[in-house]
Amino acid sequence: MDERQEKLLKEIVECYIKEIKPIGSKHLCDKFQCSSATIRNEMATLERLGYIEKNHISSGRIPSEAGYKYYVENLMEPEKLDKSDMLKLEPLFTTRNLAASDAIEKCLEIISDITNYTSVSLGKKSSENVLRQINIIPLDDRRLVALVCTDKGIVKNKQFTLSSDINMIEVVKISEIVNKMLVGTPISLIADRLEYDIKPIISRQVEQYEAVYGIFYDAFHDFLNNSENIHVVGKSKMLNQPEYHDIEEISKLISKLEDEEQVRKIEKKDNRDISIYIGKDNDFDENVTVVKTSYSLGGEEGTIAIIGPKRMEYNRVVAVLNILNKWLEEKGDENGRRD
């Protein structure tokens, strides 16, 4: 492809991303001050090379999957975010002492809000977490919060209401036993150790031991579910994209976003800071683009991904992820200094 053809392809891709309309030769003639014959010849060449294709409802052309790939790899320039986008990012930079899991969830919300696409995080599976501590925090005589922390910086909390025959002090004492015996235990082994090591002790010390045991079992339940390490934000935003007007296509995409096994396919490893998988290049869905980056925060490693149409604002998405990568790196350094 020569320089003029590259400029034409860049214009076709960027115009189609913004306007969602096939690009005709008149627009390109006006833009590049070329004759219609020249533009038609160049478009015919781009079509023959497989970078653009004819839209079935008009004489204009739209980018093909190969065209998007060429644009991303050779022509795209990361966009400078405007003030409104930077304001949306501001809470990340001004909020201190967020747990790793809370920081990642905040990232997802901001990414989805700025890009108007679906954002996903995939943390390590629960089997790879180790219990750091469980705290029982009384709220009043009958209500308490169980706070579970892992070595990867993941924090889960669950509120319980005690029946009148359970003493709050007894629950706190049992939490001390649980911590003494289970801290350092892989989360995948917690259920068995609660059943075979902790429950017999509780049964000798507490009359309502089944109910107290249930509190600790339920407190760990989120970790025992691997899907808790997958967070999806903005599912409905994909449905606002004009590509998704077919009910069957919408249903298929939503089903995939709700299927842990399907979402886990996004977690393909590579050595790039930001990776872009367009259409058939991604293992999730051939009708979407997946842009992803890896993170390491508070000892927790994982993947953040943005899922959108192939007609994605690539330069904007990459700009957002570049900023978030820098923030995650700085926050990771802060956590390392504190440790």
Residue pairs with C-beta under 8 A, 6 or more apart in sequence:
1 9
1 46
1 49
1 51
1 70
4 32
4 42
5 42
5 45
5 46
6 74
6 75
7 32
8 28
8 32
8 39
8 42
8 43
8 46
9 46
9 51
9 52
9 63
9 67
9 70
9 71
9 75
10 71
10 75
11 23
11 28
11 31
11 32
12 23
12 28
12 46
12 52
12 61
12 62
12 63
12 67
13 63
13 67
13 68
13 71
13 75
15 21
15 23
15 27
16 22
16 23
16 62
16 63
16 311
17 311
17 312
17 313
17 314
20 242
20 311
21 60
22 55
22 57
22 58
22 59
22 60
22 61
22 62
23 60
23 61
23 62
24 58
24 59
24 60
24 61
25 36
25 39
25 40
25 43
26 36
28 34
28 39
28 43
29 35
29 36
29 39
32 39
43 52
43 61
46 52
46 61
46 67
47 53
47 54
47 61
49 66
50 64
50 66
50 67
51 63
51 64
51 66
51 67
51 70
52 61
52 62
52 63
52 64
52 67
53 61
53 62
53 63
53 64
54 60
54 61
55 61
55 62
63 71
63 311
65 278
65 279
65 280
65 310
68 278
68 279
68 289
68 310
68 311
68 314
69 278
69 281
71 314
72 276
72 278
72 314
76 314
76 315
76 318
77 315
78 315
78 318
78 319
78 322
79 313
79 315
79 316
79 318
79 319
80 319
81 89
81 114
81 316
81 319
81 320
81 323
85 114
85 320
88 110
88 113
88 114
89 110
89 114
89 320
89 323
89 324
91 106
91 110
92 103
92 106
92 107
92 110
92 324
92 327
93 327
95 106
98 106
99 153
99 154
99 155
99 298
100 152
100 153
100 154
100 297
100 298
100 299
100 300
100 335
101 123
101 153
101 154
101 155
101 156
101 300
102 155
103 297
103 298
103 328
103 331
104 121
104 123
104 231
104 295
104 297
104 300
104 302
104 304
105 121
105 231
105 233
107 119
107 121
107 304
107 324
107 328
108 119
108 120
108 121
108 231
108 233
108 234
108 304
109 119
109 233
110 324
111 117
111 119
111 233
111 304
111 306
111 320
111 321
111 324
112 118
112 119
112 233
112 234
112 237
113 234
114 316
114 320
115 306
115 308
115 313
115 316
115 317
115 320
116 234
116 237
116 240
117 234
117 237
117 238
117 306
117 307
117 308
117 312
117 317
118 232
118 233
118 234
118 235
118 237
118 238
118 257
118 306
118 307
118 308
119 232
119 233
119 234
119 304
119 305
119 306
119 307
120 230
120 231
120 232
120 233
120 263
120 266
120 303
120 304
120 305
120 306
120 307
121 230
121 231
121 302
121 303
121 304
121 305
122 229
122 230
122 263
122 264
122 266
122 267
122 302
122 303
122 305
123 152
123 154
123 229
123 230
123 300
123 301
123 302
124 152
124 229
124 300
124 301
124 302
125 226
125 229
126 187
126 188
126 223
126 224
126 225
126 226
126 228
126 229
127 186
127 187
127 188
127 226
128 152
128 186
129 150
129 151
129 152
129 154
129 186
129 187
129 223
130 150
130 151
130 152
130 184
130 185
130 186
130 187
131 148
131 149
131 150
131 151
131 182
131 183
131 184
131 185
131 186
131 187
131 190
132 149
132 150
132 151
132 183
133 147
133 148
133 149
133 179
133 183
134 146
134 147
134 148
134 149
134 175
134 178
134 179
134 182
134 216
134 219
134 220
135 146
135 147
135 149
135 175
136 144
136 145
136 146
136 147
136 171
136 172
136 175
137 144
137 145
137 146
137 147
138 144
138 168
138 172
139 145
139 159
141 168
142 161
142 162
142 164
142 168
143 159
143 160
143 161
143 162
144 159
144 160
144 162
144 168
144 171
145 157
145 158
145 159
145 160
146 157
146 158
146 159
146 160
146 175
146 215
146 216
146 218
146 219
147 155
147 156
147 157
148 155
148 156
148 157
148 219
148 220
148 222
148 223
149 155
150 187
150 223
151 299
152 298
152 299
152 300
152 301
153 297
153 298
153 299
153 300
153 335
154 223
154 229
154 300
156 219
156 222
156 223
156 228
158 218
158 219
158 221
158 222
160 215
160 218
162 168
162 171
162 211
163 208
163 211
165 207
165 208
166 206
166 208
166 211
166 212
170 205
170 206
170 212
171 212
171 215
173 205
174 202
174 205
174 206
174 212
174 216
175 216
177 198
177 201
177 202
178 194
178 198
178 216
181 193
181 197
181 198
182 190
182 193
182 194
182 198
185 193
187 220
187 223
187 224
190 220
190 223
190 224
191 217
191 220
191 224
194 213
194 216
194 217
194 220
198 213
198 216
199 209
199 213
202 209
202 212
202 213
203 209
206 212
222 228
226 260
227 260
229 302
230 260
230 263
230 264
232 257
232 258
232 263
235 254
235 257
238 244
238 253
238 257
238 288
238 307
238 308
238 309
239 250
239 254
241 308
241 309
241 311
243 287
243 309
243 310
243 311
244 250
244 253
244 309
249 287
252 285
253 285
253 287
253 288
255 262
256 262
256 263
256 284
256 285
257 263
257 307
262 284
263 284
265 282
265 283
265 284
266 282
266 283
266 284
266 290
266 292
266 303
266 305
266 307
267 303
268 277
268 283
269 294
273 293
273 325
274 291
274 292
274 293
274 318
274 321
274 322
274 325
275 291
275 292
275 293
276 289
276 290
276 291
276 314
276 318
277 283
277 289
277 290
277 291
277 292
278 289
278 310
279 286
279 287
279 288
279 289
279 310
280 286
282 288
282 289
282 290
284 290
284 307
285 307
287 309
287 310
288 307
288 308
288 309
288 310
289 307
289 308
289 309
289 310
289 312
289 314
290 305
290 306
290 307
291 305
291 306
291 308
291 312
291 314
291 317
291 318
291 321
292 303
292 304
292 305
292 306
293 303
293 304
293 305
293 321
293 324
293 325
294 301
294 302
294 303
294 304
295 301
295 302
295 303
295 304
295 325
295 328
295 332
296 328
296 332
297 328
297 331
297 332
297 335
298 332
298 335
299 335
304 321
304 324
306 317
306 321
308 317
